[in-house]
Amino acid sequence: MQINRYWIALFNEGGEYAGDANWRAAQREEAHLRYKAHAEAYPNRLIMLCDRATVLARSDRTSMRRVA
């Protein structure tokens, strides 16, 4: 059984939580590519890449934009 542990959280321009992207992945590389695509498509919104409950990257913080 494959565990889809990575997911993307979306926020409105005002900072309100808008839900998740209805997308999950088991592979970190795939998750990072999807995160980058969302962050580029919505530059005025906060986009977060999460590994379960841990935030790996936030589009509003340059220090967290690159997934380790």
C-alpha positions as CSV (number, residue, x, y, z in Angstrom):
1,M,0.0,0.0,0.0
2,Q,1.3,3.4,-1.0
3,I,1.1,6.2,1.6
4,N,0.5,9.6,0.1
5,R,2.1,11.7,2.8
6,Y,2.8,15.0,0.8
7,W,0.1,17.5,0.2
8,I,-0.3,21.2,-0.7
9,A,-2.2,23.7,1.5
10,L,-3.7,26.8,-0.2
11,F,-4.5,30.2,1.3
12,N,-6.5,33.1,-0.1
13,E,-4.7,36.5,-0.7
14,G,-6.0,37.7,2.7
15,G,-4.3,34.8,4.5
16,E,-7.4,32.7,5.1
17,Y,-7.1,29.0,4.7
18,A,-8.7,27.9,1.4
19,G,-8.3,24.1,1.8
20,D,-5.9,21.8,0.2
21,A,-5.2,21.3,-3.5
22,N,-7.1,17.9,-3.5
23,W,-3.9,16.3,-4.4
24,R,-1.5,14.1,-2.5
25,A,1.7,12.3,-3.4
26,A,4.0,9.6,-2.1
27,Q,7.2,10.8,-3.8
28,R,8.9,14.0,-2.6
29,E,10.2,15.0,-6.0
30,E,6.7,14.9,-7.5
31,A,5.4,16.9,-4.5
32,H,8.1,19.6,-5.0
33,L,7.2,19.9,-8.7
34,R,3.5,20.4,-7.9
35,Y,4.3,22.9,-5.1
36,K,6.5,24.9,-7.5
37,A,3.8,24.9,-10.1
38,H,1.1,26.1,-7.6
39,A,3.5,28.8,-6.2
40,E,4.2,30.2,-9.7
41,A,0.5,30.1,-10.8
42,Y,-0.6,31.9,-7.7
43,P,2.2,34.4,-6.7
44,N,-0.1,36.5,-4.4
45,R,-1.3,33.5,-2.4
46,L,0.4,31.5,0.3
47,I,1.1,28.0,-0.8
48,M,2.6,25.4,1.6
49,L,4.1,22.0,0.9
50,C,3.5,19.6,3.8
51,D,4.8,16.2,4.8
52,R,1.9,15.1,6.9
53,A,1.8,17.8,9.6
54,T,5.2,19.3,8.9
55,V,5.6,22.3,6.6
56,L,8.5,21.7,4.2
57,A,8.1,24.9,2.1
58,R,6.2,28.1,2.1
59,S,5.9,30.4,-0.9
60,D,6.1,33.5,1.3
61,R,9.5,32.6,2.8
62,T,12.5,32.4,0.6
63,S,14.4,30.4,3.2
64,M,11.7,27.7,2.9
65,R,11.1,27.7,-0.8
66,R,13.5,24.9,-1.5
67,V,12.6,21.5,-0.3
68,A,15.4,19.8,1.5
